[in-house]
Amino acid sequence: MGNKQTIFTAQQLDAYQDCTYFTRKEILRLFYRYRDLAPQLVPLDYTNQPDVKLPYELIGSMPELKDNPFRQRIAEVFSEDGEGNMTLDDFLDMFSVLSEMAPRDLKAYYAFKIYDFNNDDFICKSDLEKTLNKLTRNELTEDEVRMVCEKVIDEADLDNDGRLSLEDFQHMIVRAPDFLSTFHIRI
Amino acid sequence: MASKPQRHDSSNSDPGEQQALRLRRVSSPVSTNNYPLFNWSSTPAGEDEEGNSRPHRDLRSIPLPMALKRAVRQVQQMHVPVVSRMESWKRNKTKSLRKLKDNAREFHYIFTLWSKSLQKIGGNFGGGVQSYFVFLRFLVVLNFFSFLLIAGFVLIPSIVFRSVGTTLTNSSGPEKCMNYDPNPQGLVVFYNYFLNLLSGTGFMEYSYLFYGYYNNTMAGDRTFSYNIPLAYLFTVVFYFAFCLICIIARMGTAARVAVATGGSAGGNYSMMVFTGWDYGCMADQATKLKQKTIHYRLQVDLEEERIQKRAAALTSSQKIILYSIRFLMCFIAFGLIIASFYGIFVATNFSQEKSGQEGFLGLFFEYLPSIVITTGNFLVPLLCDQIALIEQYAPSTTIILALLRAVFLRLVSLGVLLFTLWRQITCEGQTNSGTCKLCQYNYEVYPCWETRVGQEMYKLTLFDFLINIAVLALVEFPRRMVVDNSSSKVAQWVGRQEFMVPSNVLGLVYGQTVVWTGALFCPLLPLINTIKFVFLFYCKKVTLFYNCRPALKTFRSTTSTFFFLVVLLFGWGLAILVMIYSLAEIHPSMGCGPFRFFPYMWSIVPTSFYSLSKTTQEFLFFIGSQAFSIPLFVLSCVVMCYFIALTSVYGKSVALLRAQLKLEGRDKQFLVKQIEELSRLQIPKHNAGVQD
């Protein structure tokens, strides 16, 4: 299209286009959103791939994320160091998976990782309880939390080991009609 | 699937990069399937077909971190595929096609109407409310394209060929029947123009707006001819077919989602927990409310379970009492609906009797049917809601029942209005008696009955719009001001307006059904409806942002789109019944319109048919004959049976695979137990061995 941008080389932009669900324009727009979080840290020239990481506090303060009860887990899952500090690559990755065009399996994979608080590749009862409390702001009683967790494991656990594996989760998501529209951040 | 060790073998990409990225997975040592692993050491020859044929498509959906994806991409690009020229040409074509699709997507995004507004609405109020606005946008686009269709084939040729052309038939009817003079007589008071604008009479009656103005002519010369009545008929028929195709195409996408996820009787809790939170939700107030909603929904579900348990524990006498109460309430609800129908019937009769009166009183009588319909549509659902409280169904059943009742009420009340009109036009169906004997329709009261029906539909549309604006200005804004500024208990209890999606959608469906019913008699109605819906979009958006709070009982967005379209189809069905009946059964007016002097509107088709060339006639006869239609019918039956068989096979294999999944899980548990037992047996042996 004849863009005279000097932030990325043409090869970098091509690589980003191939690796995410964004077009050129959207990638540049996302770069400016990333830079707006910390203009003094993020250089305007990414051609030599500078190693810039934004701390979690800045990421978590974005308007799209600041009210999401799972923002910390989202940042941890997509960040390189697992602590929530994100590079531009992680940032683009995150919004690519959460965009409209990402397929169901990809989203289900990352949703599973987000809800797996202790990173043991299974959603066990304690993970479920934490999820539920974040969802309802700790307003459900102990009994209700316990009942709901039992029901969830009852419904979704197919191999009967008392916790949800990735396959159980994906199998349940396939039958959820709203998943694609709710696991979606508009940016 | 390659296992972990194979990653170390890859030498194609930067090892340092890989090292840094492995740290991202600060995860369990027992993880086996972290990522669907990419086969690094893939041979060029073997990878030709899958790996490199669609490299870019697969790359985006591999759940790897970005830098790993870039590394994979580098690997793929470095593989020099040994392919024929044909293959590489094909690949280049697919690549450029994909780029074209991406560019087209961006282009389309610019032209999509109101996309930013819809995004904002969805972010603040959730998917349910957004689906209402998406539906409204769909109707605006549908009406606009319908108007273009009608304008291109009926309006513009009529304007162009107004003074030219020869009348089609030379027959004529009795002198009395052809008496039609809609122009106002005598001195016209100036406010009459305003009244005429609102009711479609006076200067508006004899205009392109209504059926009566179009001519019974065929324009043209030897090389080109344009048959206006035939064009009018075919345009209306094609308009209905066009709307049907659009609706069904849109239903297709929604249905696919509904069918794929249907049949899930259980799974409510897990779905609510994992898919309940709308990640796109942005405003702080909305998020607090969203959390309250989820809390509320979970509590409601738990409550429903308790109710079900209680209901199962009812004694039989209590059950009998409950069922008899339900029957009685159903009867009462039905009775209310029938009463409102009777009210519409009486009002329409009265209005038709009093037609022709001047001034504002005349206007009131003109609008009486619309007023009664709107009042009925407003009051009866309220009363039904109160009835539903007594019936004590489960909450989900109550919502569905309320919606069904409201749909029934709205659409059938329109039907009652049309029925009343029909009675008066055709003298209650006896076209050979009384005043209808001369012209086959009631020429005294209705010299041009099609225009009159068109006027009724025009009035309904206009009144619906005015009521919406009035409710906005007089009810919703004051309500917000009262609630915000007063601190009385009552005001707080009433609270801010909630945006009720189902009732608003029914309003849209009702408006669209009126337009469809009236399209034959008032060709410009789609244009009026487009403008009306555009205004409605902005008005509803304003009231949403200023007056409403997010709803507590949310309406599911995916299934609701399908439901809206199904209800729209009901409306379409009603309209097409009316159209078919008018085309085939009622005698067109002899004083006006493009079909005067034809016994039925449809009879122009056979008449024009015989003016086609001989071969075309024979071809069309052949298509209509049994020699063609019976084999076609048999073929479609065969195709349908094939698809039904295919569907049942897929359903069976899904059930089989699901059972197999369960079996696999049990196998795994069994094997794990076996391993534990064997290891327990091994350890004492080993210890015994070591000791020796």
Interface residues (C-beta under 8 A of the other chain):
Chain A: A15 Q17 D18 C19 T20 Y21 T23 K25 P63 E64 D67 N68 P69 F70 S79 E80 D81 G82 D89 D90 L92 D93 S96 V97 L98 A102 P103 D105 L106 Y109 Y110 A111 Y115 N119 D120 D121 L128 T131 L132 L135 T136 R137 E139 L140 E144 M147 V148 K151 V152 E155 A156 L158 D159 N160 D161 L166 E167 F169 H171 M172 I173 V174 R175 A176 P177 D178 F179 S181 T182 F183 H184 I185 R186
Chain B: A20 L21 L23 R24 R25 V26 S27 S28 V30 S31 N33 N34 H56 L59 R60 S61 P63 P65 M66 A67 K69 R70 R73 D102 N103 R105 E106 Q119 G122 G123 G127 V257 A258 A260 T261 G263 S264 G266 G267 N268 Y269 S270 M271 V273 F274 T275 G276 W277 D278 Y279 G280 C281 M282 A283 D284 A286 T287 Q291 I294 H295 L298 Q299 L302 R556 S557 T558 T559 L661 K662 E664 G665 R666 K668 Q669
